[in-house]
């Protein structure tokens, strides 16, 4: 479920500009368009394992709001605490074997990771996390969804949840008139993890966009090709896209090294991909 790249990356130092409130019973970071600008739609971000307080993901929410004029929610979907961000500093020490000191300290650093990551895996297993995510989107569809289209953006751990939100055979919302509506109108996923191919992607029933690196440790290029094939067969009834970023690894869209110009460009391209996708498929 967790690959080394799930726990690695760079932490940004800028300060997010949104605010925090309780939304449908869950702590939520909220990013809004500029004052006086009506939102084009509502995007709910389902984070990676670093959770709703991770500064990188909050800054990404700010960008969706500022550049796309979307209202953006980043809720706390975790059961218990998220994986602490300082693990991104510890992982390289576990992976390093350059000196004798590296080997001596390796067990200590590895034990730190296991102490925090293994409990997180258990407390946020699919049978626990999916009902939490689904119930939040049901509340959003019932309230905000009366006036705004709804999109889901899922990263790593959140990617599978975003995919399942489009599965029309299991996820619909019954409105006051007895009709059924999907919980989301479009999704964007970046480097998803724990997705079952082809079963999960075959059932996607709303416009879907994927950003994936060809060096992703969680998704093989064979699985990417299978997704492209399955989604291409759906284009008569809905729009889909899979954008492959050469040289990018798992986590590239929100944990990139901002001092590496090539990688930074890919992260920004993925950001623009998401904004363009939602601008096209979310309507007031």
N, C-alpha and C positions, 0 to 999 in steps of 0.2 A: 504493500500500500504506500510506503514511503521510500523514495529513492534518495540517494545523496543530494541530488539537485533540488529535491523538495525542501532541503534544509540549508541550502546555500544561497549566496547572493549578496547584494549590497544594500545597505540601509541608507535612505536619503536623510538629509539634515534640514530640509525646509520645513516650515510650519504650516499645517493644513489650515484652511480658512473657514471650514464649515462649523456646525454646532452639533451638540449631542442632545437627544431627547428619547423618551420612551415612545416607541411606535408599535402599536398592537402588542404591547406587553414586553417588548424586547428593547434593550439598549441599542440605539441606532445612531450612527454618524450620518448627518444630513448635509448634502451640498446642494445649493440652489443656484439658479441662473442669476444674472445681474439684476439689481433692483428694478422693478417695473417690467421685467421681461416674463411673459407667460411661458411656463414649461411646455416644450413640445411633446413631452411624455415623461414617464417615470421609469427609471432604471434601478433595479435592485441588484446590488453586487453580492455574490456569494463568494466569500474570500477563500484564500488558501489556508493552510494550517496555522499561519501566524495570526489569523483572526481579524476582528473588526477594528482593533486598536493599532494595527500595523500602519506606521506612518506612510509607507509607500502606497498602500491601497487607498488610504484616505486622500492622498495627493492625486491619485488617479481619479477618484470620485470628483474631486475639485475640477479636474480637467474636463471630465464628461459634462459637468454643469456649465463651466465657463465657455468651452468651445462648442458644445452642442446645444446649449440652452435646455438641458434636461434637469428635472428634479431627480436627485440620486440618493438612495438609501443604502447604507452599508450596515446591516444589522449584525448583532452578536448571535450567530446561529450555533455557537459551541455549547456543548454540555460540559461545564467545568472550564478551567482556564485553557487558553490557546497555547500553542508551543511558544516558549519565550524566544524573542528575536536574537538574544545573545548567542543562541546556538549557531547562528551563521558565522560567528567568530571561532567557535569551538570545532566545528566540522573540519576545517582545513588542518587542524592539529591532529585529528584522528587519521586523516588521509595521508599525512606526511610521514615519510620513512627515511628522510635524508640523513639523520644523525642517530647516534645511540640514544640521546636524550629523547628523541621523538618516540623511539620504541619503549623507553622506560615510562613515559607519561601517557602513552596511547591508551592503556586500560582505564586510567583515571578519566580522561576526556570522553572515552566511549561510554563509561558508566554514567556520566552526566547526561549524555544524550538519551540513553536508554531510560533513565529515571524519569525524564519528562515526556519523551515521545511515546513509549509503550503505553502508559496510562491514557494518553490522549487518543491513541488508536482505539483503545477499548471503549472509552467513554463517548467517542464520536463515531462509532461504527454505524454502518448504514441503517440498521434497524432503529437506531436512536435518532440520528440526524435527519433522516428523510421526513418523518412526521413533523419535526420542528419547522423545517423549511416549507413543507407543503402547507401547513396551517397558517404560516405567515403570509404566503401568497394568496391563500383563500381570503384572508382578511383584507389584504390590499385590493384584490379584485372586487370585493364587496364594497369597499369604501372609495379609495382613490380611483379605482378602475371605472367608476361611474362617469368620470370626466376625462381620464387620461388613459392612453394606451400603456401597456406594461411590458417592459423588457427585463430579461435576466442576463447578467454578465457573470459567468462562473470561471474561476481560476483554480487550477490544480484540483484540490479536494472539492471545490465548488462546481467544477465543470460537469461532473456526473449528475449533480442535482439539477443544474440548468437543463441538461438534456432530458431528464425525466419529467421536468415541468411541461414539456411539449408532447408527452405521450398521451394522445387523446383517449386511448382506451382505459386509462387509469386516472387521469387528472382533468376534471372539468368542474366548473362552478355553476350551481343551479341558481339562477336569478329569481327575482320576485315573481316574474311571469311564468315560471316553470321551464324556461329555456335553459340551455346549457352553454356555457362559455369556457374557452380554454383559459388557464390561469395566466398565460403569457401570450403576447402577440409576436414576439421575436426573441431570439437568444443570440448571445455572442459567448464563445468559450475560447479560452487560451490555455494551452498545454494541460488538458484534462488528465486526471488520473483515475485509476480503477474502473475504467469504462470497459464494458464487455463488447467485443466486436464479433460479428456484426449486429448482435441482437439490440443493443441499446441505440445505436445510430439508425438502424432500420425503422424504428418506431417514431423517429422525430417527425412531428406533424405541423410544425410552424417554421417560418423562415429562420434559418440557422447559419451562423458564420463561425468558422474555426480559424484560429491562428496557432500555428504549430511550427516548431523548429525541426530541421532534419537531423539534429543531434539529440533529440529528446530521449531521455532514458526510460520514460514511462509509456511512450507510444512509438511503435516501430513504423518504418516507412511502408511496410506491407499493410499495416492497419490504417495508415493515412490513405493509401491507395484504395483500400476497401471502402473507407468512408466516402471518398470522392466518387467511387462507382455507385454506391448505394444512393447517395444524395443526388447524383446526376439523373437517376431514374425517377426522381420526385419532381423535377423541375417543371413538369407540365402543370403541377398543382401548387407548387410553392418554390420560392427562391432559396437557394443554398449556395455556400461558397466555402472552400478550404484554401487558405493561403499558407504556403510553406515558406519559411524564412531560412535561407541557407546559412549554415553555421551556427544557428541559434539553438540553445539547449532548453531544457525544462526550466520554467520560471523566468524566461527572458523578458516577458512583457511587463513585469512589475518588480523584478529584483535585479535589474541590469546594472552593470558598472557604468556610471554616468561619465567616467573619464575615458571610456573606450568609445570613440566616435562611431565606429561601425555598428557595434552592438546597441548603442544608444539610438541610432537611426532606426534599427529594427524595432526597438521597443516603441518608439514614437510612431512608426508606421502601423504597428498593431493597435496602438491607441486610436489613430485616425481611422483604421479599419472598423473598430467598434463604433466610433461616433458616426461614421458615414452609414454604417449598417442600420443603426437605430434611427438616424435621421430619415432614412428611406422607409422604414417599416413601422415606426411609431407615429401616430397622428393624434392631434388633439380630439 
